[in-house]
Amino acid sequence: MSREQYQIPTGTQQSFTTGGGSGGREYGVESRAGIMHYICGDCAVRVPLEKDAPIRCQKCGARVLYKERTKRMVQFEAR
């Protein structure tokens, strides 16, 4: 598909008024405090982390943390 044929996907009116993808609030992000939530790889507990906090689970001490999957719908076009 060339650049000229590309059409911007249309969404619901609500997604445009709330800021779309980059300006709105995203799942797992608290913008007022700068806290991101991750999932521990060993005990599967939800771990809140600030910007300069050590990457470590507060419950079991493991250092493997996974980013939570977004709740937003992600759609790909197959060819």
PyMOL commands that set and color helices and strands:
alter all, ss='L'
color gray80, all
select helices_A, chain A and resi 13-17
alter helices_A, ss='H'
color red, helices_A
select strands_A, chain A and resi 29-30+35-40+46-49+65-67
alter strands_A, ss='S'
color yellow, strands_A
deselect
rebuild
show_as cartoon
